[in-house]
Amino acid sequence: MTSPDNATPNPTGNTPAALPTLGAPAPATTAPPAPAPAPAPVKPSLQERKLFNFYRPEDGHRARAVIGIAIAVLTLYGCHALWDWLPKGPEDFWGKRLFDLGDEQFSINPAVALALSLATGLLFGTFKLVNYPRFVDFLIDTENELKKVSWASRRQVINESIVVLATVIILGFYVWCIDSIFILIRTKIDWNQLWNKLLG
Protein backbone atom coordinates (compact mmCIF):
# COMPACT_ATOMS: atom_id res chain seq x y z
CA MET A 1 0.00 0.00 0.00
CA THR A 2 1.49 3.30 -1.07
CA SER A 3 1.23 6.59 0.76
CA PRO A 4 -0.32 9.62 -0.91
CA ASP A 5 3.06 11.36 -0.99
CA ASN A 6 4.63 8.57 -2.95
CA ALA A 7 1.65 8.32 -5.25
CA THR A 8 1.96 11.90 -6.52
CA PRO A 9 4.52 11.95 -9.28
CA ASN A 10 7.05 14.82 -9.59
CA PRO A 11 6.82 16.13 -13.13
CA THR A 12 10.32 17.63 -13.06
CA GLY A 13 12.00 14.56 -11.64
CA ASN A 14 13.94 16.60 -9.06
CA THR A 15 13.86 16.06 -5.35
CA PRO A 16 11.51 18.57 -3.75
CA ALA A 17 13.24 21.26 -1.72
CA ALA A 18 12.88 21.09 2.02
CA LEU A 19 10.26 23.47 3.23
CA PRO A 20 10.99 25.57 6.30
CA THR A 21 9.34 24.21 9.37
CA LEU A 22 6.89 26.33 11.24
CA GLY A 23 8.28 28.07 14.31
CA ALA A 24 11.98 27.97 13.14
CA PRO A 25 13.77 31.38 13.10
CA ALA A 26 14.45 32.89 9.74
CA PRO A 27 18.15 33.03 8.74
CA ALA A 28 19.72 36.36 9.63
CA THR A 29 20.84 38.38 6.69
CA THR A 30 24.31 40.02 7.08
CA ALA A 31 24.99 43.46 5.69
CA PRO A 32 27.83 43.71 3.16
CA PRO A 33 31.11 44.93 4.72
CA ALA A 34 31.85 48.60 4.46
CA PRO A 35 34.55 49.44 1.93
CA ALA A 36 38.01 50.01 3.45
CA PRO A 37 39.17 53.62 3.50
CA ALA A 38 41.61 54.55 0.80
CA PRO A 39 45.22 54.54 2.07
CA ALA A 40 46.85 57.88 2.52
CA PRO A 41 49.37 58.71 -0.20
CA VAL A 42 52.88 57.74 0.93
CA LYS A 43 55.62 60.22 0.22
CA PRO A 44 58.27 58.49 -1.88
CA SER A 45 61.61 58.03 -0.16
CA LEU A 46 64.94 59.16 -1.49
CA GLN A 47 65.61 55.57 -2.53
CA GLU A 48 62.43 55.52 -4.62
CA ARG A 49 63.20 58.91 -6.12
CA LYS A 50 66.61 57.57 -7.19
CA LEU A 51 68.28 60.66 -5.73
CA PHE A 52 70.52 58.47 -3.57
CA ASN A 53 70.95 54.92 -4.75
CA PHE A 54 71.63 52.85 -1.62
CA TYR A 55 72.84 49.28 -2.02
CA ARG A 56 71.10 46.91 0.45
CA PRO A 57 69.83 49.80 2.61
CA GLU A 58 68.37 47.44 5.23
CA ASP A 59 71.72 45.76 6.12
CA GLY A 60 75.00 46.86 7.65
CA HIS A 61 73.92 50.18 9.14
CA ARG A 62 76.47 50.22 11.97
CA ALA A 63 79.47 49.14 9.90
CA ARG A 64 78.66 51.60 7.13
CA ALA A 65 78.17 54.45 9.58
CA VAL A 66 81.46 53.80 11.38
CA ILE A 67 83.50 53.48 8.18
CA GLY A 68 81.79 56.42 6.49
CA ILE A 69 82.16 58.78 9.46
CA ALA A 70 85.81 57.79 10.01
CA ILE A 71 86.74 58.37 6.36
CA ALA A 72 84.78 61.64 6.26
CA VAL A 73 86.51 62.97 9.38
CA LEU A 74 89.96 62.03 8.04
CA THR A 75 89.08 63.60 4.69
CA LEU A 76 87.98 66.90 6.23
CA TYR A 77 91.03 66.98 8.50
CA GLY A 78 93.33 66.32 5.54
CA CYS A 79 91.73 69.08 3.45
CA HIS A 80 92.02 71.52 6.35
CA ALA A 81 95.67 70.55 6.86
CA LEU A 82 96.32 71.09 3.16
CA TRP A 83 94.69 74.53 3.30
CA ASP A 84 96.76 75.41 6.38
CA TRP A 85 99.99 74.18 4.74
CA LEU A 86 99.63 76.17 1.51
CA PRO A 87 101.31 79.62 1.53
CA LYS A 88 98.62 82.28 1.63
CA GLY A 89 100.55 85.52 1.59
CA PRO A 90 99.33 88.47 -0.52
CA GLU A 91 102.11 87.86 -3.06
CA ASP A 92 101.61 84.09 -3.23
CA PHE A 93 99.39 82.41 -5.81
CA TRP A 94 97.36 80.53 -3.18
CA GLY A 95 96.64 83.74 -1.27
CA LYS A 96 95.29 85.82 -4.13
CA ARG A 97 91.78 87.01 -3.45
CA LEU A 98 89.31 85.79 -6.04
CA PHE A 99 86.12 87.30 -4.62
CA ASP A 100 84.57 88.16 -1.26
CA LEU A 101 81.53 86.64 0.37
CA GLY A 102 80.10 89.80 1.88
CA ASP A 103 83.18 90.64 3.94
CA GLU A 104 86.96 90.58 3.54
CA GLN A 105 87.20 87.92 6.26
CA PHE A 106 85.32 85.49 4.01
CA SER A 107 87.29 86.01 0.84
CA ILE A 108 87.77 83.06 -1.50
CA ASN A 109 91.31 82.36 -2.63
CA PRO A 110 92.79 79.41 -4.61
CA ALA A 111 93.74 77.63 -1.37
CA VAL A 112 90.16 77.69 -0.11
CA ALA A 113 88.81 76.69 -3.52
CA LEU A 114 91.23 73.74 -3.72
CA ALA A 115 90.43 72.55 -0.19
CA LEU A 116 86.66 72.80 -0.73
CA SER A 117 86.86 71.05 -4.10
CA LEU A 118 88.92 68.20 -2.68
CA ALA A 119 86.62 67.88 0.34
CA THR A 120 83.52 67.75 -1.86
CA GLY A 121 85.01 65.19 -4.23
CA LEU A 122 86.37 62.97 -1.45
CA LEU A 123 83.09 63.07 0.49
CA PHE A 124 81.23 62.05 -2.64
CA GLY A 125 83.76 59.26 -3.13
CA THR A 126 83.19 58.17 0.48
CA PHE A 127 79.46 57.99 -0.17
CA LYS A 128 80.08 55.87 -3.25
CA LEU A 129 82.48 53.64 -1.29
CA VAL A 130 79.97 52.80 1.43
CA ASN A 131 77.48 51.88 -1.32
CA TYR A 132 79.90 49.90 -3.49
CA PRO A 133 78.41 46.37 -3.68
CA ARG A 134 81.57 44.33 -3.01
CA PHE A 135 82.70 46.58 -0.17
CA VAL A 136 79.22 46.66 1.38
CA ASP A 137 78.95 42.87 1.19
CA PHE A 138 82.28 42.60 2.98
CA LEU A 139 81.13 44.98 5.73
CA ILE A 140 77.82 43.15 6.16
CA ASP A 141 79.54 39.76 6.36
CA THR A 142 82.02 41.13 8.90
CA GLU A 143 79.24 42.59 11.04
CA ASN A 144 77.31 39.31 10.92
CA GLU A 145 80.39 37.36 11.99
CA LEU A 146 81.03 39.77 14.87
CA LYS A 147 77.49 39.14 16.11
CA LYS A 148 78.43 35.47 16.55
CA VAL A 149 81.40 36.27 18.80
CA SER A 150 81.00 35.19 22.42
CA TRP A 151 82.11 38.24 24.38
CA ALA A 152 83.53 37.90 27.88
CA SER A 153 81.48 38.99 30.86
CA ARG A 154 82.25 42.16 32.77
CA ARG A 155 83.62 40.28 35.80
CA GLN A 156 85.92 38.22 33.58
CA VAL A 157 87.25 41.32 31.83
CA ILE A 158 87.96 43.03 35.18
CA ASN A 159 89.72 39.98 36.62
CA GLU A 160 91.89 39.47 33.56
CA SER A 161 92.75 43.18 33.42
CA ILE A 162 93.88 43.05 37.06
CA VAL A 163 96.07 40.02 36.28
CA VAL A 164 97.66 41.83 33.31
CA LEU A 165 98.32 45.00 35.33
CA ALA A 166 99.83 43.03 38.22
CA THR A 167 102.08 41.12 35.79
CA VAL A 168 103.25 44.34 34.14
CA ILE A 169 104.00 45.95 37.53
CA ILE A 170 105.97 42.91 38.77
CA LEU A 171 107.99 42.64 35.55
CA GLY A 172 108.65 46.40 35.58
CA PHE A 173 109.91 46.24 39.18
CA TYR A 174 112.14 43.27 38.31
CA VAL A 175 113.67 45.07 35.30
CA TRP A 176 114.19 48.22 37.40
CA CYS A 177 116.03 46.22 40.09
CA ILE A 178 118.32 44.53 37.54
CA ASP A 179 119.02 47.87 35.85
CA SER A 180 119.81 49.53 39.18
CA ILE A 181 122.24 46.75 40.07
CA PHE A 182 124.09 47.11 36.77
CA ILE A 183 124.22 50.90 37.12
CA LEU A 184 125.60 50.53 40.65
CA ILE A 185 128.24 48.06 39.48
CA ARG A 186 129.28 50.31 36.61
CA THR A 187 129.54 53.50 38.67
CA LYS A 188 131.05 52.14 41.91
CA ILE A 189 133.80 50.01 40.38
CA ASP A 190 136.84 51.55 38.74
CA TRP A 191 137.09 49.23 35.79
CA ASN A 192 140.40 50.70 34.56
CA GLN A 193 142.07 50.06 37.89
CA LEU A 194 140.62 46.57 38.07
CA TRP A 195 141.75 45.86 34.53
CA ASN A 196 145.27 47.06 35.33
CA LYS A 197 145.42 44.86 38.43
CA LEU A 198 144.30 41.83 36.45
CA LEU A 199 146.92 42.46 33.75
CA GLY A 200 149.64 43.51 36.14
C-alpha positions in Angstrom: 0.0 0.0 0.0 1.5 3.3 -1.1 1.2 6.6 0.8 -0.3 9.6 -0.9 3.1 11.4 -1.0 4.6 8.6 -3.0 1.7 8.3 -5.2 2.0 11.9 -6.5 4.5 12.0 -9.3 7.0 14.8 -9.6 6.8 16.1 -13.1 10.3 17.6 -13.1 12.0 14.6 -11.6 13.9 16.6 -9.1 13.9 16.1 -5.3 11.5 18.6 -3.7 13.2 21.3 -1.7 12.9 21.1 2.0 10.3 23.5 3.2 11.0 25.6 6.3 9.3 24.2 9.4 6.9 26.3 11.2 8.3 28.1 14.3 12.0 28.0 13.1 13.8 31.4 13.1 14.4 32.9 9.7 18.2 33.0 8.7 19.7 36.4 9.6 20.8 38.4 6.7 24.3 40.0 7.1 25.0 43.5 5.7 27.8 43.7 3.2 31.1 44.9 4.7 31.9 48.6 4.5 34.6 49.4 1.9 38.0 50.0 3.5 39.2 53.6 3.5 41.6 54.5 0.8 45.2 54.5 2.1 46.9 57.9 2.5 49.4 58.7 -0.2 52.9 57.7 0.9 55.6 60.2 0.2 58.3 58.5 -1.9 61.6 58.0 -0.2 64.9 59.2 -1.5 65.6 55.6 -2.5 62.4 55.5 -4.6 63.2 58.9 -6.1 66.6 57.6 -7.2 68.3 60.7 -5.7 70.5 58.5 -3.6 70.9 54.9 -4.8 71.6 52.8 -1.6 72.8 49.3 -2.0 71.1 46.9 0.4 69.8 49.8 2.6 68.4 47.4 5.2 71.7 45.8 6.1 75.0 46.9 7.6 73.9 50.2 9.1 76.5 50.2 12.0 79.5 49.1 9.9 78.7 51.6 7.1 78.2 54.5 9.6 81.5 53.8 11.4 83.5 53.5 8.2 81.8 56.4 6.5 82.2 58.8 9.5 85.8 57.8 10.0 86.7 58.4 6.4 84.8 61.6 6.3 86.5 63.0 9.4 90.0 62.0 8.0 89.1 63.6 4.7 88.0 66.9 6.2 91.0 67.0 8.5 93.3 66.3 5.5 91.7 69.1 3.5 92.0 71.5 6.3 95.7 70.5 6.9 96.3 71.1 3.2 94.7 74.5 3.3 96.8 75.4 6.4 100.0 74.2 4.7 99.6 76.2 1.5 101.3 79.6 1.5 98.6 82.3 1.6 100.6 85.5 1.6 99.3 88.5 -0.5 102.1 87.9 -3.1 101.6 84.1 -3.2 99.4 82.4 -5.8 97.4 80.5 -3.2 96.6 83.7 -1.3 95.3 85.8 -4.1 91.8 87.0 -3.4 89.3 85.8 -6.0 86.1 87.3 -4.6 84.6 88.2 -1.3 81.5 86.6 0.4 80.1 89.8 1.9 83.2 90.6 3.9 87.0 90.6 3.5 87.2 87.9 6.3 85.3 85.5 4.0 87.3 86.0 0.8 87.8 83.1 -1.5 91.3 82.4 -2.6 92.8 79.4 -4.6 93.7 77.6 -1.4 90.2 77.7 -0.1 88.8 76.7 -3.5 91.2 73.7 -3.7 90.4 72.5 -0.2 86.7 72.8 -0.7 86.9 71.0 -4.1 88.9 68.2 -2.7 86.6 67.9 0.3 83.5 67.7 -1.9 85.0 65.2 -4.2 86.4 63.0 -1.4 83.1 63.1 0.5 81.2 62.0 -2.6 83.8 59.3 -3.1 83.2 58.2 0.5 79.5 58.0 -0.2 80.1 55.9 -3.3 82.5 53.6 -1.3 80.0 52.8 1.4 77.5 51.9 -1.3 79.9 49.9 -3.5 78.4 46.4 -3.7 81.6 44.3 -3.0 82.7 46.6 -0.2 79.2 46.7 1.4 78.9 42.9 1.2 82.3 42.6 3.0 81.1 45.0 5.7 77.8 43.2 6.2 79.5 39.8 6.4 82.0 41.1 8.9 79.2 42.6 11.0 77.3 39.3 10.9 80.4 37.4 12.0 81.0 39.8 14.9 77.5 39.1 16.1 78.4 35.5 16.5 81.4 36.3 18.8 81.0 35.2 22.4 82.1 38.2 24.4 83.5 37.9 27.9 81.5 39.0 30.9 82.2 42.2 32.8 83.6 40.3 35.8 85.9 38.2 33.6 87.2 41.3 31.8 88.0 43.0 35.2 89.7 40.0 36.6 91.9 39.5 33.6 92.7 43.2 33.4 93.9 43.0 37.1 96.1 40.0 36.3 97.7 41.8 33.3 98.3 45.0 35.3 99.8 43.0 38.2 102.1 41.1 35.8 103.2 44.3 34.1 104.0 46.0 37.5 106.0 42.9 38.8 108.0 42.6 35.6 108.6 46.4 35.6 109.9 46.2 39.2 112.1 43.3 38.3 113.7 45.1 35.3 114.2 48.2 37.4 116.0 46.2 40.1 118.3 44.5 37.5 119.0 47.9 35.8 119.8 49.5 39.2 122.2 46.8 40.1 124.1 47.1 36.8 124.2 50.9 37.1 125.6 50.5 40.7 128.2 48.1 39.5 129.3 50.3 36.6 129.5 53.5 38.7 131.1 52.1 41.9 133.8 50.0 40.4 136.8 51.6 38.7 137.1 49.2 35.8 140.4 50.7 34.6 142.1 50.1 37.9 140.6 46.6 38.1 141.7 45.9 34.5 145.3 47.1 35.3 145.4 44.9 38.4 144.3 41.8 36.4 146.9 42.5 33.8 149.6 43.5 36.1 
